[in-house]
Amino acid sequence: MREGDLGFHTSYVVKGLRDGFILFLVSEIMFFFSLFWAFFHMRLAPDISMGCMWPPKGLETLDPIKVPLCGTTVLVGSGASLIYSHAAIRAGLNTHAVLGTFYTIVLGLFFTRLQGYEYY
């Protein structure tokens, strides 16, 4: 811990940490690229296993303006309340920090309920 906090890492350790983080970022980029590639491939050129149509027959889709937009709004709100709580902690306002954390937990539970509804 002291090596990292006080800056006593050797140049080899610093290079290894930097390279490891870059490899992690590259692997995440490749993972999400493959997910989007698979989605767009099946969306733009559905094959015979999909019934040559998108979405596949029998699959009901959700309106993206209703539940998904609400979930996104709840996530952004929970992030804002968490930032508020963190700022209150740094300012020494403990009651505001507890309130912000409470709002974050409530919004997280509401988001979990939305996800359950969407999954069901």
Backbone as CSV, one residue per row, in Angstrom:
resi,resn,N_x,N_y,N_z,CA_x,CA_y,CA_z,C_x,C_y,C_z
1,MET,0.824,-1.185,0.000,0.000,0.000,0.000,0.873,1.256,0.000
2,ARG,1.914,1.248,0.831,2.748,2.436,0.907,3.468,2.714,-0.399
3,GLU,3.831,1.647,-1.116,4.508,1.849,-2.403,3.628,2.633,-3.359
4,GLY,2.350,2.255,-3.438,1.444,2.938,-4.354,1.077,4.329,-3.884
5,ASP,0.822,4.477,-2.576,0.406,5.773,-2.047,1.524,6.806,-2.092
6,LEU,2.742,6.378,-1.835,3.851,7.325,-1.764,4.648,7.400,-3.059
7,GLY,4.291,6.598,-4.057,4.961,6.686,-5.346,6.298,5.981,-5.412
8,PHE,6.451,4.876,-4.678,7.722,4.161,-4.660,7.757,2.975,-5.604
9,HIS,6.818,2.902,-6.561,6.844,1.803,-7.519,8.048,1.955,-8.443
10,THR,8.610,0.814,-8.815,9.696,0.857,-9.790,9.107,1.124,-11.175
11,SER,9.973,1.448,-12.120,9.484,1.739,-13.467,8.860,0.497,-14.109
12,TYR,9.352,-0.693,-13.741,8.771,-1.930,-14.271,7.350,-2.136,-13.754
13,VAL,7.136,-1.833,-12.490,5.798,-1.992,-11.906,4.840,-0.978,-12.523
14,VAL,5.282,0.261,-12.670,4.432,1.288,-13.278,4.073,0.901,-14.707
15,LYS,5.054,0.412,-15.462,4.789,-0.012,-16.837,3.835,-1.195,-16.869
16,GLY,4.003,-2.137,-15.957,3.104,-3.287,-15.895,1.679,-2.894,-15.547
17,LEU,1.519,-1.968,-14.604,0.184,-1.498,-14.251,-0.467,-0.772,-15.417
18,ARG,0.289,0.074,-16.086,-0.249,0.817,-17.229,-0.626,-0.123,-18.370
19,ASP,0.265,-1.063,-18.684,-0.020,-2.011,-19.766,-1.200,-2.915,-19.427
20,GLY,-1.309,-3.328,-18.171,-2.436,-4.155,-17.758,-3.754,-3.420,-17.891
21,PHE,-3.755,-2.142,-17.522,-4.986,-1.359,-17.649,-5.348,-1.149,-19.113
22,ILE,-4.357,-0.909,-19.938,-4.626,-0.744,-21.378,-5.180,-2.041,-21.961
23,LEU,-4.616,-3.183,-21.576,-5.139,-4.468,-22.052,-6.566,-4.698,-21.573
24,PHE,-6.866,-4.301,-20.354,-8.234,-4.418,-19.856,-9.186,-3.575,-20.694
25,LEU,-8.813,-2.329,-20.982,-9.661,-1.474,-21.804,-9.854,-2.045,-23.202
26,VAL,-8.797,-2.556,-23.791,-8.901,-3.141,-25.133,-9.821,-4.360,-25.114
27,SER,-9.728,-5.184,-24.081,-10.600,-6.363,-24.011,-12.060,-5.953,-23.851
28,GLU,-12.335,-4.907,-23.090,-13.711,-4.422,-22.951,-14.230,-3.868,-24.271
29,ILE,-13.394,-3.137,-24.984,-13.795,-2.606,-26.290,-14.113,-3.747,-27.247
30,MET,-13.270,-4.775,-27.264,-13.508,-5.915,-28.153,-14.777,-6.663,-27.767
31,PHE,-15.039,-6.805,-26.478,-16.237,-7.499,-26.016,-17.498,-6.771,-26.477
32,PHE,-17.574,-5.464,-26.234,-18.767,-4.724,-26.623,-18.883,-4.592,-28.139
33,PHE,-17.762,-4.508,-28.837,-17.809,-4.486,-30.291,-18.417,-5.782,-30.819
34,SER,-18.040,-6.916,-30.231,-18.595,-8.189,-30.693,-20.084,-8.293,-30.386
35,LEU,-20.530,-7.773,-29.235,-21.962,-7.782,-28.938,-22.737,-6.948,-29.953
36,PHE,-22.268,-5.738,-30.221,-22.966,-4.882,-31.190,-22.878,-5.468,-32.596
37,TRP,-21.743,-6.068,-32.932,-21.591,-6.682,-34.254,-22.622,-7.800,-34.430
38,ALA,-22.775,-8.655,-33.421,-23.739,-9.749,-33.510,-25.160,-9.212,-33.633
39,PHE,-25.486,-8.176,-32.860,-26.825,-7.606,-32.930,-27.101,-7.029,-34.308
40,PHE,-26.206,-6.191,-34.806,-26.447,-5.555,-36.098,-26.412,-6.568,-37.244
41,HIS,-25.590,-7.593,-37.121,-25.570,-8.628,-38.155,-26.916,-9.340,-38.219
42,MET,-27.457,-9.720,-37.059,-28.748,-10.400,-37.053,-29.884,-9.444,-37.408
43,ARG,-29.723,-8.173,-37.110,-30.763,-7.188,-37.415,-30.791,-6.858,-38.905
44,LEU,-29.645,-6.697,-39.509,-29.588,-6.250,-40.897,-29.657,-7.396,-41.897
45,ALA,-29.225,-8.594,-41.500,-29.247,-9.731,-42.425,-29.674,-10.991,-41.680
46,PRO,-30.938,-11.072,-41.254,-31.376,-12.274,-40.521,-31.340,-13.510,-41.415
47,ASP,-30.853,-14.609,-40.870,-30.731,-15.823,-41.677,-31.940,-16.733,-41.484
48,ILE,-31.869,-17.902,-42.055,-33.002,-18.827,-42.069,-33.358,-19.300,-40.664
49,SER,-32.359,-19.370,-39.764,-32.649,-19.810,-38.399,-33.504,-18.795,-37.643
50,MET,-33.524,-17.553,-38.103,-34.349,-16.510,-37.485,-35.683,-16.360,-38.210
51,GLY,-35.921,-17.178,-39.209,-37.140,-17.054,-39.988,-37.050,-15.942,-41.017
52,CYS,-35.854,-15.512,-41.320,-35.594,-14.433,-42.286,-36.322,-13.145,-41.949
53,MET,-36.535,-12.893,-40.671,-37.174,-11.637,-40.264,-36.652,-11.212,-38.897
54,TRP,-36.740,-9.906,-38.654,-36.334,-9.358,-37.360,-37.418,-8.448,-36.852
55,PRO,-37.833,-8.513,-35.623,-37.485,-9.541,-34.640,-38.078,-10.883,-35.022
56,PRO,-37.541,-11.963,-34.481,-38.044,-13.287,-34.839,-39.528,-13.432,-34.508
57,LYS,-40.191,-14.279,-35.247,-41.616,-14.491,-35.069,-41.893,-15.005,-33.655
58,GLY,-42.898,-14.446,-33.014,-43.270,-14.847,-31.662,-42.571,-14.068,-30.563
59,LEU,-41.660,-13.174,-30.899,-40.948,-12.387,-29.901,-41.637,-11.040,-29.756
60,GLU,-42.090,-10.731,-28.556,-42.717,-9.441,-28.303,-41.651,-8.463,-27.813
61,THR,-41.605,-7.293,-28.416,-40.620,-6.290,-28.023,-41.279,-5.218,-27.174
62,LEU,-40.465,-4.559,-26.360,-40.944,-3.458,-25.532,-40.780,-2.145,-26.279
63,ASP,-41.660,-1.212,-25.972,-41.520,0.130,-26.518,-40.348,0.804,-25.808
64,PRO,-39.319,1.246,-26.531,-38.135,1.798,-25.862,-38.398,3.118,-25.137
65,ILE,-39.527,3.755,-25.401,-39.820,5.028,-24.744,-40.391,4.815,-23.348
66,LYS,-40.958,3.658,-23.073,-41.627,3.439,-21.787,-40.653,2.945,-20.715
67,VAL,-40.539,1.642,-20.520,-39.753,1.082,-19.417,-38.249,1.339,-19.569
68,PRO,-37.632,1.118,-20.743,-36.184,1.361,-20.833,-35.796,2.821,-20.581
69,LEU,-36.588,3.761,-21.071,-36.277,5.172,-20.826,-36.436,5.520,-19.351
70,CYS,-37.449,4.942,-18.715,-37.631,5.159,-17.278,-36.447,4.589,-16.501
71,GLY,-35.990,3.397,-16.883,-34.830,2.809,-16.214,-33.574,3.639,-16.381
72,THR,-33.383,4.178,-17.576,-32.221,5.033,-17.810,-32.296,6.296,-16.958
73,THR,-33.478,6.868,-16.863,-33.670,8.072,-16.045,-33.402,7.772,-14.575
74,VAL,-33.856,6.625,-14.108,-33.615,6.238,-12.717,-32.120,6.042,-12.473
75,LEU,-31.408,5.422,-13.417,-29.963,5.242,-13.254,-29.222,6.569,-13.200
76,VAL,-29.595,7.501,-14.066,-28.953,8.819,-14.052,-29.256,9.530,-12.731
77,GLY,-30.488,9.408,-12.255,-30.851,10.016,-10.972,-30.093,9.419,-9.809
78,SER,-29.899,8.098,-9.828,-29.153,7.477,-8.740,-27.690,7.892,-8.777
79,GLY,-27.155,8.080,-9.983,-25.782,8.585,-10.085,-25.669,10.000,-9.539
80,ALA,-26.674,10.831,-9.824,-26.665,12.209,-9.316,-26.778,12.229,-7.793
81,SER,-27.638,11.370,-7.239,-27.770,11.352,-5.780,-26.502,10.813,-5.120
82,LEU,-25.814,9.903,-5.791,-24.560,9.398,-5.247,-23.475,10.471,-5.273
83,ILE,-23.425,11.245,-6.329,-22.474,12.359,-6.406,-22.786,13.396,-5.333
84,TYR,-24.084,13.652,-5.122,-24.500,14.574,-4.061,-24.043,14.068,-2.694
85,SER,-24.220,12.769,-2.458,-23.806,12.176,-1.195,-22.289,12.276,-1.004
86,HIS,-21.542,12.028,-2.071,-20.084,12.116,-1.985,-19.629,13.543,-1.698
87,ALA,-20.275,14.515,-2.348,-19.930,15.921,-2.094,-20.267,16.308,-0.661
88,ALA,-21.378,15.768,-0.131,-21.743,16.068,1.255,-20.736,15.464,2.228
89,ILE,-20.246,14.271,1.916,-19.225,13.659,2.786,-17.971,14.515,2.793
90,ARG,-17.550,14.971,1.623,-16.334,15.795,1.545,-16.504,17.136,2.249
91,ALA,-17.751,17.649,2.278,-18.012,18.920,2.944,-18.291,18.750,4.434
92,GLY,-18.400,17.509,4.897,-18.651,17.258,6.308,-20.114,17.358,6.695
93,LEU,-21.017,17.300,5.743,-22.458,17.373,6.013,-23.020,15.952,6.070
94,ASN,-22.929,15.351,7.253,-23.270,13.937,7.383,-24.747,13.658,7.139
95,THR,-25.650,14.555,7.563,-27.075,14.288,7.357,-27.416,14.301,5.864
96,HIS,-26.802,15.215,5.122,-27.026,15.252,3.672,-26.425,14.018,2.998
97,ALA,-25.301,13.551,3.512,-24.671,12.350,2.949,-25.556,11.125,3.162
98,VAL,-26.131,11.006,4.343,-27.029,9.880,4.618,-28.273,9.982,3.741
99,LEU,-28.795,11.192,3.589,-29.980,11.384,2.750,-29.684,11.023,1.291
100,GLY,-28.547,11.468,0.783,-28.164,11.130,-0.589,-27.967,9.640,-0.780
101,THR,-27.363,8.981,0.204,-27.182,7.540,0.125,-28.518,6.816,0.184
102,PHE,-29.430,7.309,1.023,-30.769,6.719,1.102,-31.478,6.827,-0.242
103,TYR,-31.435,8.004,-0.877,-32.062,8.174,-2.190,-31.430,7.246,-3.227
104,THR,-30.123,7.078,-3.160,-29.436,6.187,-4.096,-29.912,4.752,-3.922
105,ILE,-30.055,4.301,-2.689,-30.516,2.937,-2.430,-31.953,2.759,-2.904
106,VAL,-32.812,3.746,-2.630,-34.211,3.661,-3.067,-34.285,3.614,-4.593
107,LEU,-33.530,4.463,-5.259,-33.529,4.441,-6.720,-32.949,3.134,-7.262
108,GLY,-31.971,2.568,-6.589,-31.423,1.281,-7.001,-32.444,0.163,-6.870
109,LEU,-33.216,0.183,-5.793,-34.270,-0.821,-5.631,-35.366,-0.643,-6.685
110,PHE,-35.701,0.607,-6.979,-36.705,0.869,-8.008,-36.205,0.402,-9.377
111,PHE,-34.922,0.634,-9.661,-34.353,0.170,-10.922,-34.374,-1.360,-10.994
112,THR,-34.066,-2.014,-9.886,-34.106,-3.473,-9.862,-35.517,-3.975,-10.136
113,ARG,-36.512,-3.298,-9.588,-37.899,-3.672,-9.856,-38.247,-3.458,-11.334
114,LEU,-37.793,-2.355,-11.903,-38.023,-2.121,-13.330,-37.380,-3.214,-14.180
115,GLN,-36.176,-3.624,-13.825,-35.496,-4.677,-14.566,-36.252,-5.998,-14.455
116,GLY,-36.781,-6.296,-13.278,-37.573,-7.499,-13.096,-38.834,-7.471,-13.935
117,TYR,-39.483,-6.324,-13.986,-40.678,-6.173,-14.810,-40.340,-6.344,-16.292
118,GLU,-39.227,-5.740,-16.694,-38.822,-5.830,-18.095,-38.447,-7.276,-18.456
119,TYR,-37.800,-7.958,-17.543,-37.403,-9.351,-17.797,-38.611,-10.263,-17.865
120,TYR,-39.590,-10.015,-16.960,-40.781,-10.849,-16.908,-41.590,-10.675,-18.183
